[in-house]
Amino acid sequence: MPDFPHRLAQPDDLEALRAVMARAIAQLQHDFLTPEQIAASHQVMGLDTQLIADQTYFLVEDGAGTIAGCGGWSFRATLYGGDASIVARAPQRLDPAHDAAKIRAMYTNPDFTRRGIGRRILGLCEEAARAAGFTRAEMMATMAGVPLYEACGYAQVEPILPTAIDGVCVPLVRMDKAL
C-alpha cells in the first residue's frame, strides 16, 4: 500500500486521532447497532493514550497526511476501552510466554473504508506483537469489526454485553488468534 504510509502515533496526533475515532464510531456501525447503541459506544470505545506512550499505536495516512486509519497492540492487561471510557484499566505488563497481546482501538476513517486499511493496521500490530515474543493475540471486537477479524484468522471466543449505559448495552465479542 505505497499510497498509505504508516508510522507510530505521537502525542501531537491525539486531536486528529480522536476525530477519526468519533467519526468511525458514528458512521460505520449503522448496519450492526441501533442509534442508541451507537451513541452509547462513545462511552465504551476510544483511544487509550497509554498505547501512544508505549509506542504501540500505529496510524496509516494518505499522501496528504490525512489519517486513513489507526490501531494498536499492547503488552498490558487492558483489553479494551479508551481514556474517557467507563471500562476499568489494567496497566500491568503481560508475560509473552503465557499471555496474549491485546489488539486495541482499531478504527478506519469513514472516507477510507474498503481499501485494506484495517487489514494493514492489524498486520502491523500482529508483526510487532510477534517481535515482542507474543504467540497469541486477543481483542474485544465491535460487531462492525467482527467480519474483518474473522477474515484475518481471529475466532470468536465469547460474546460480551458490558454494563448498560443509560439502559443501553453495546454488544462486543472477545476474539483471539495464534500468531
C-alpha positions as CSV (number, residue, x, y, z in Angstrom):
1,M,0.0,0.0,0.0
2,P,2.6,2.6,-1.1
3,D,0.0,5.4,-1.1
4,F,-0.7,4.9,2.6
5,P,2.5,5.0,4.7
6,H,2.4,4.1,8.3
7,R,4.1,5.4,11.5
8,L,3.7,5.2,15.2
9,A,1.3,7.8,16.6
10,Q,2.7,10.6,18.7
11,P,1.1,12.9,21.3
12,D,0.7,15.6,18.6
13,D,-1.7,13.3,16.8
14,L,-4.2,13.0,19.6
15,E,-6.7,15.6,18.4
16,A,-6.8,14.1,14.8
17,L,-7.0,10.5,16.1
18,R,-9.9,11.3,18.4
19,A,-11.7,13.0,15.4
20,V,-11.2,9.9,13.3
21,M,-12.5,7.7,16.1
22,A,-15.6,9.8,16.7
23,R,-16.5,9.7,13.0
24,A,-15.8,6.0,12.7
25,I,-18.0,5.2,15.8
26,A,-20.8,7.4,14.5
27,Q,-20.7,6.3,10.8
28,L,-19.5,2.8,10.5
29,Q,-21.8,0.8,12.8
30,H,-25.2,1.5,11.4
31,D,-25.5,-2.0,9.9
32,F,-24.7,-3.6,13.3
33,L,-26.1,-1.4,16.1
34,T,-29.1,0.7,16.9
35,P,-28.8,4.5,17.1
36,E,-28.9,4.2,20.9
37,Q,-26.1,1.6,20.9
38,I,-24.0,3.8,18.6
39,A,-24.5,6.8,21.0
40,A,-23.5,4.6,24.0
41,S,-20.5,3.3,22.1
42,H,-18.7,6.6,22.6
43,Q,-18.5,5.8,26.4
44,V,-17.1,2.3,25.8
45,M,-14.6,2.9,22.9
46,G,-11.9,5.4,22.3
47,L,-8.2,5.9,22.5
48,D,-6.1,4.7,25.4
49,T,-3.2,7.2,25.4
50,Q,-1.1,4.6,27.2
51,L,-0.7,2.9,23.7
52,I,0.9,6.1,22.4
53,A,3.2,6.4,25.4
54,D,4.2,2.7,24.9
55,Q,4.8,3.4,21.2
56,T,2.4,0.5,20.2
57,Y,-0.2,2.6,18.3
58,F,0.0,2.8,14.5
59,L,-1.6,5.2,12.1
60,V,-1.8,5.0,8.3
61,E,-2.0,8.2,6.3
62,D,-2.8,9.1,2.8
63,G,-0.3,11.1,0.7
64,A,-1.7,14.4,2.1
65,G,-1.2,13.4,5.8
66,T,-4.8,12.6,6.5
67,I,-5.3,9.7,8.9
68,A,-6.9,6.8,7.0
69,G,-6.9,4.5,9.9
70,C,-5.3,3.7,13.3
71,G,-4.9,0.8,15.7
72,G,-2.5,-0.7,18.2
73,W,-1.5,-3.6,20.2
74,S,-0.5,-3.7,23.9
75,F,1.7,-5.6,26.2
76,R,-0.5,-4.5,29.1
77,A,-3.6,-6.3,30.5
78,T,-6.3,-3.8,29.5
79,L,-8.3,-5.5,26.8
80,Y,-10.3,-2.5,25.5
81,G,-11.6,1.0,26.3
82,G,-10.2,4.5,26.0
83,D,-9.1,7.2,28.4
84,A,-12.7,8.5,28.8
85,S,-14.2,5.0,28.7
86,I,-16.3,3.6,31.6
87,V,-14.1,0.4,31.2
88,A,-11.7,-0.2,34.1
89,R,-8.0,-0.1,33.3
90,A,-5.4,-2.9,33.9
91,P,-2.0,-1.4,33.2
92,Q,0.1,-4.3,34.5
93,R,2.5,-5.8,32.0
94,L,1.8,-9.2,30.3
95,D,4.2,-12.1,30.1
96,P,4.5,-13.1,26.4
97,A,5.2,-16.7,27.5
98,H,1.8,-17.1,29.0
99,D,-0.4,-14.1,28.0
100,A,-1.9,-12.9,24.7
101,A,-1.0,-9.5,23.3
102,K,-4.0,-7.2,23.2
103,I,-5.1,-5.7,19.8
104,R,-6.6,-2.3,20.7
105,A,-8.5,0.7,19.3
106,M,-8.8,-0.2,15.7
107,Y,-10.5,2.5,13.6
108,T,-10.9,3.3,9.9
109,N,-11.6,6.8,8.7
110,P,-15.0,6.6,7.0
111,D,-13.5,8.2,4.0
112,F,-11.1,5.3,3.5
113,T,-13.2,2.2,4.0
114,R,-12.8,-0.9,1.8
115,R,-9.2,-0.1,0.9
116,G,-7.4,-2.6,3.1
117,I,-6.5,-0.1,5.8
118,G,-7.9,-2.1,8.7
119,R,-6.2,-5.3,7.5
120,R,-2.9,-3.4,7.1
121,I,-3.0,-2.0,10.6
122,L,-3.9,-5.3,12.1
123,G,-0.9,-6.9,10.3
124,L,1.4,-4.2,11.7
125,C,0.1,-4.9,15.2
126,E,0.5,-8.6,14.9
127,E,4.0,-8.3,13.5
128,A,5.0,-6.0,16.4
129,A,3.5,-8.3,19.0
130,R,5.3,-11.3,17.5
131,A,8.6,-9.4,17.5
132,A,8.0,-8.7,21.3
133,G,7.7,-12.5,21.8
134,F,3.9,-13.0,21.9
135,T,2.4,-16.1,20.3
136,R,-1.2,-15.2,20.7
137,A,-3.3,-12.1,20.3
138,E,-6.8,-11.3,21.6
139,M,-9.2,-8.4,21.2
140,M,-12.6,-7.1,22.2
141,A,-14.3,-6.6,18.8
142,T,-17.2,-4.4,17.9
143,M,-19.9,-6.0,15.8
144,A,-18.7,-3.9,12.8
145,G,-15.2,-5.3,13.2
146,V,-16.0,-9.0,13.5
147,P,-16.2,-9.7,9.8
148,L,-12.7,-8.3,9.2
149,Y,-11.2,-10.0,12.2
150,E,-12.7,-13.4,11.2
151,A,-11.3,-12.9,7.6
152,C,-7.9,-12.3,9.2
153,G,-8.0,-15.6,11.2
154,Y,-9.5,-14.5,14.5
155,A,-12.0,-16.7,16.2
156,Q,-14.9,-15.6,18.4
157,V,-14.4,-16.7,22.0
158,E,-17.4,-15.3,23.7
159,P,-20.0,-12.5,23.2
160,I,-19.9,-9.8,25.9
161,L,-22.7,-7.4,27.0
162,P,-20.9,-4.8,29.1
163,T,-22.8,-2.9,31.8
164,A,-25.6,-0.9,30.4
165,I,-25.0,2.8,29.7
166,D,-28.2,4.8,30.3
167,G,-30.1,1.5,29.9
168,V,-28.3,0.5,26.6
169,C,-26.0,-2.4,26.2
170,V,-23.4,-2.3,23.4
171,P,-22.6,-5.9,22.2
172,L,-19.0,-6.9,21.9
173,V,-17.1,-10.1,21.1
174,R,-13.9,-11.3,22.6
175,M,-11.8,-12.8,19.8
176,D,-8.4,-14.5,19.6
177,K,-5.8,-15.8,17.2
178,A,-2.5,-17.7,17.4
179,L,0.3,-15.6,16.0
